[in-house]
């Protein structure tokens, strides 16, 4: 019985918000450096989002929903908007690295936070691999248009997609890791340049693509009905993970209580506008049945509409740069999740170790790069996309619930932003996430269950014994056990 009580306390103990803030501001811990402002952080959010949803997801989602994929993007955008407001409040109240993991640790307890952390690691690793896989498609399209040659499928596509090894995807991941090791400020500057270029390229697509718009291509509008719209919404939702990536930078931004919520909301507005415009022009410029199996789809659409080669070249070049920026940011986010979990003892301390010269977690970045590069090299793209959506939606659900819990447990905590329409907005966010989770295929749930089973084993065998809160409880021998469990 005593063992059961102790285990329950271990699972439910929460890290006080004050402890998070003290860790973040520790002067002698060799921590992360605050070098990022609102504009650069907004670009990080846009950079992590635009590229996956537009340069790849249309080809997968349009065959599921037809022209009604526009509504699928709208459903995803509404869900993301509701969750973004919740993220903004928690980011302003707990302005530290770790994103949903840290928020869950402060509200739901240690094991819930640990499980969310593993969801985030899955989300970022799988999305980084998925993005890197699609990069090879546009790189081949660009070299074909410029030089008339392509890399052999054997080394440019993963198993199941006609190849044996996706070498371009693996190389992209490793190059991004090299940049991340140099520093957050340098990575943010490079990302900003690439994001501005990708927005210019997508604006070009909208301007040129609308000249080929034919309303007949919108009929039938929803050939698969609401089931198809919902399935497509679940598919494209993985493209909204940029909002989560913004909150992983909590310890590297200046004035985080203001900067984090502002950047999250600005990124959402830009992303939603671009997604809807490009999706509308895309399905209006060619029949929805032409999207199935179409590689480098936006480039192909421009080539058909204009009858010229240069727009396709520009779009493919923009896609190559765009996907580089997405890969860069999702790898950045994953290393910061590992950094936070390592600091709390949930993972080995090596992930928390920061190089004093560059101010970056070098070892964690190298490990992440090797793992994601391997996934990009050998996993098919469709499996990766569904797993990313599942991990993202679980994290978003936890964040929305966390707002309600933290309001009740710490009503007087300083918040730079509060969710309007509370508690309706968090509840709606949870409901929308549940709807999208329902639309995901069973194989994704089976792989997710295996991932969580591994997480549970690691927690029982390692993490609960190395938790910093566990060490604190051991030291406080004379204090009531419950005193260390809540803020």
N, C-alpha and C positions, 0 to 999 in steps of 0.2 A: 504493500500500500504506500509506504514512504517513497519507494522508487517511482510509483505512478504519479504521486504528487510532485516530486522533483522534476520529472520529465514534463509534466503539464506546465510547470512554471517556466521551464526552459523554452518550451514551444511558444508560450504566450508573453514572455517578458518583452518589454518595449524599451527602446533607446530614447531617452529624453531629448527633446528638441535642443535644449541647452547644451547637451553633450555633442550633438552634431555641430552646432555653431562653434563650440570650443575647439573641436578637432579641426574645423576648417580654418580657424584663425590662429592656430598654433604657430608660433614664430620660429620654433627651433626644430620642427619636424621635417624640414626639407620638402615642404608641401608644394602644391601647384601654385602657379603665379597668376594674379589677376591682371590680364592684359587685353581682354576682349570687351568691346563696347556694343551698343545697341545695334548699329548697322551691321557690324561683322557677325553678331550673333543671329540676327535676322537672316543673313546670307547663309549661315550654317543650317538654319531650319529649312530654307528654300533649297539649299544644295543637297540636303538629305532626302528631299521629297521629289522635286521635279527631276525627271529622268527615268525613274522607275515606272511611275504611273503612265507617262505619256510615250516614252520611247520604246516601251515594251508591252505594257498591260493592255493597250488597245487590241493588239493582235490576239491576246488570250481572252479578253472580256467581250469583244464585239460578237464573236460566234456564239457566246452564251446568251446574250440579251438582244442582239440586233441593234438597230439605231437607238433603242431605249437605253443603251449603255450610258447615255447622257444622264438619265435618271439614276443609274447605278453610281455614277460619280457624285451626283447630288446627294444621294443617301450617305455615301462615304464622307462627303464634305460636312453634312449636318452632324453626323456622329463625331467627326473630328472637331467640329466647332464646339459641340457640347463638352467634349473631353478637354479641349484646349482651355476652356474657361476654368475647368477643375485643375488642370496642370498649372495654370497661371496663379491660382490661389496658393496651391501647395508649394510651388516654386518660390513665391514671395514669403511664405511662412517658414520654409525649411530650405534656404538658399545654399545648398551644398551639392557636391557631385553625387551621383548614384541614381538620380531620377526616381522612378517608381519604387525601386528597391529601398531607398532611404525613406521615402514617404510611408511605405508599408511598415518599415521598422519602427517608425514613430507612432503609428496608429493601430496596426493589426497584430504586431508581435513578431518575434524572431523567425519562427518557421515560415510564416506567411511571407515575410520579407525575403527570406532565403529562396522560397519557391518563385517569387516574383523575379528575384535576381537571376535565377536560372532561365525563366521565361525571357527576360531581356537579353541574356547571353545568346539564347536560341534565336531570338528576333534579329539581333544585330549580325550574328555570324551567318545565319541563313540568308538574310537580305543582302549582306555584302557579297556572299557567294552568288546569289541570283543575279545581282546587278552585274557582277564581273562576267558571268556567263553571257548575258545579253550584249556586253561590250564587244565580244568577239564578232557578233553578227554585224554590227555597224562598222567595225574596223574592216571586215572583209568587204562590206558594201563600198566603203570609201576607197580602198585600194583597187577594187574592180573598176570604179568610176574614173579614178585618176590614172591607173597604170594598166588596167585590163587584166589584172592577176588577183588571185585569192590564195589564202593559205589552204592547204589540204584539209578536208573535213576531219581526217584522222587526228590532227593536232589542234583543231580549232573548235571542236564540238565535244560535249561530254558523252559518256556511254548512254545509249538509249536515244540519242539525237543524231546518230550517224557517225560518231567519232569514238576515239579511245581516250583522249586526253585534251582538255580545254586549256592549252598552253597560254593563250593571250589573257584569259581570266586570271590565271595564277600569277602571271607576270605583273598584271595591273595591281593586284593586291599587295604584292611585295614592294612595288614602287611607292604606293601610298604609305606603306609602313615606314619606308625610309624618310619620307617627308614628315610624318608624324613624330618621328624620333627627334627631328631637328627642333621642334617647339610648337606650342599651340598658336602663338602669334603668327609665325611663318605659315603654318598650315591654314589659318583663317584668312590670311591675305591671298594665298593662292586660290583658296576656295571662292573668295569674293570675286576675283577676276573671272573664274570659270563660270560662276553663276550668272554674272552679267552677260557673258557671251551666250550662254544657253537661253537666257530670256530674249536676247536679240534674235537668235535663230528661230525660236518658237513664234515670235512676233512676225518674222518673215513668213513662216508657214501659214499663219492665220491670214495675212494680207494676200499672199499668192493663192492659197488654197481656196479662199472664199470665191475667187473668180471661176472656179469649177464647181461651185455649189449647185446641186440639182435636188430640188425638193422631192423628186420621185424616188431618190435613194433612201428617203425616210419612211417609205412604205414597203411592207408593213412595219409599223413603228416598233411593236413588241411581239415579234413572232413566237417567242418562247413564254410569253405571259409574265406574270409577276414572279413566278419561280425563277425564270431566267434572269430577271432584273436583280433579284435577291442574290442569286449565285454569282452574278458578275460583280455585284457590290462587294461581296466577300472576297472575290479575287483581286479587285483593284485596291482594296483597303490597305494592303501592305505598303502602298505608295505614300501613306500619310504618316510614316514613322518619323518624319523630320521633326514633328512637334516634340516627340520624346527626346530626340537628339539634342534639342535646345536645352532641355532641363538637365542633361548630363554635364553641362558646362558650368554648374552652379558655383564652383570654386575658382573659376578662371575668368569671371566677368567682373567688371567694375560696377559698384552699386547694384548688387544682385536683386534686391527687393523690388527695384524699379525696372531694371534691365530685362530680367527673365520674363515677367508677364508681358511686357511690351513687345519683346521679340517674338514670343509665341503667337500673339494675336496678329502682329504684322505679317509674319510668315504664312499663317493660315489664310489671310485675306488674299495675298498674292497667289498662293498655290491654288486655291479654289477657283479664282478667276481664270488663271491659265488653263487649268484642267478642263473646265467646262467649255471654254472657247475652242481649244484644240480638238476636243472630242466632238463638238458640234460640227466644226469644219471638216474633220476627218470623215465622219459618217455621211456627211452631205456631199463629199467630193467623190466617193466611190461606193458601189453597192456593198452592203454589210457582209454578203457572202464572200467577198474578195479578201477579207481580213484573215480568214483561216489559213494558217501555214505561211503567211506572208512575212518574210524577214525584212527588217529595216523598213517597216510599213510607212512611216511618214515620208521618208525619202522617196519611196515608190509612188506615193500619192502625188507628190509635187512633180515628179517626172511625167506622170500621165496628164496632169492638169496643164502644165506649161509647155510640154513637148520639147523642153530644153534640158540640157544635162547639168548646167551649173547650179540650179536650185537644189537638186538632189545631192550634189557634192557638198554644198554649204551645210545642208541639213545633216548629212552623215558626219561631217567634221564637227558640227555642233553637238551631235549625239555622243561622239567619242569623248569630247571634252566634258560634256554633261555627266556622263556616267562615271568618269573619273572623279568628279566632285562628290557624287553620291557615295561612291565607294570610300572616299577619303573620310567623309563625315560619319558614316556608320561604323567604320573601324575606330574612329576617334571615340564615338559613344561607347563602344564595347570596352575599350581600354579603361574608360573612366568608371564603368560599372565594376569592373574587376578591381580597380583601385580602391573603391569604396568598400567592397566586400573584403578585400585583403586587410584594410585598416581595421575593420570590425572583427577580424579573426575568422570570418566565414570561409575564407580561402587562405592559402599560404601567404605569408607576409611579403613574399617576393613580388606579388602583384601590386603591392603598395609602395614599393621602393621607387623613389624618384631620383633621377640623375640631377645633381646639383648644378651642372653646367647648362643643361638644356631645359630643366624644369619639367621633364616628361617621364612617365613610367616606361623606361626603355625595355626592360625584360618582359613586362606584360604586353607591350606592343609587338615585340618579336614573336611571342607565343601566339597571340591572336592572329598575326599575319600568316604564320605557318599553318594554323588550323583552317582559316578561311580560304587560303590559297588551295589547300588540299580539297576542300569542299567544292570550290569553283572548278577544279580540274576534273572531278569525277561524278558530280551529281547532276541529274537532269533538271531543267529549269522549272517545270510545272510543279514538281514536288517541293522545291525550295520556296516558291511563291506562296503556296497554301500554308506551309509551316510558319512562314513569316507573319501571315495574317493572323494565325491562331495565337502566336506569342504576343503580337501587338495588342490584340483585343483583350487578352487576359490582363495585360499590364494596364490598359486603359480602364478596364472595369475596376481594378484595384484602386487606381488614382481617384476615380469618381466616388467610390465608397470611402476612401480616405478623407475626402473633404468633409463628409458628414460626420465621420468619427472624430476628426480633429476639432471640428466646431463644438462638439459636445464635451470632449475631454479637456480642451484648452481654449475656451471661448475668449480669453483675454490675451492670447498670443498675438504679437505684432504681425500684421499682414499688410503687405504693400498693395494687395489686390484682393477683392472679395467677389465670389461668384454672384452675378446678378440672378434674381429669381430663385434663390436658395429656399427650400431644398429641391424644387422641381427640376432644375437643370441637372444636378448630379443624378437624380433618379432617372430622368430621360436618357442621360448618357449611358447608364447601366443597361437600360432597356434596349437602346439601339445596338450596343455592343453584343448583347445577347442575341438579337435578331441576326446579326452578321455571323456570329459564332454558329448559329443553327444552320447556316447555308454552306458551311465548309464540309468537304468530303470526309468519309470515315477513315480512309488511310492516313490522313493528316492527324486525326485524333489518336490513332494507334501509335504513330511515331512520337507524338507529343507525350503519350502516356509512358512510353519507354524512357523518354528524356527525364520526365519527372521522377520515375522510379530510380534512375541513376542519381538524381539530385537527392532523393530521400536517403539513399544508401550513404552518400558522401556526408550528408548532414549528421546521420546517426553515428557514423564511424569516426568523423573528423571534426566537423564544424562546431557541434554543440559543446565539445570538450575544449576547443580553442577560442571560443567566443570571448571577447573582451568583457562583455557583461557577466559571463560566468566567472571570470577572474575577479571582477569587482565583488560579486556575491561571496566568493571564497574569502576575500579580505575582510569583508564586513561581517565578521563572525558574531559580533554582539548585536547587530541590527536585525530587526524583523525582516524575514526573507522578502515580504511583499514590498518593502521600502525601496528595493532596487529595481522593481519591475515596472513602475509607471512613472511618468513625468511628475 
